[in-house]
Amino acid sequence: MPDFSLHTLDILSIGFYVVVIIAIGFYVARRVGDSTDYFLAGRSLTWSMIGFSPLA
């Protein structure tokens, strides 16, 4: 089995990724007002986007 170790740059990259994802989450959470905004995208999607979303 090969030796697996993380170097400093690897750990910094993972840490940066986690911080960015959390920041994006907080930014988006401020814009969502209620469950309608969350589940229905504020009723701004077209029928094709809604229809194809289950396929994603």
C-alpha angles and dihedrals in degrees: 000000000000121000111256122199136156119229126212093263090053093052092046091050092051091046092049091049092051092049092049093049091050091048091051090049092053092046093051093043090059091056096050110087104181143340092286090060091048101045100031100031090242089301090285100121125101122238092255093056091048091047095051097042094085088057091058 
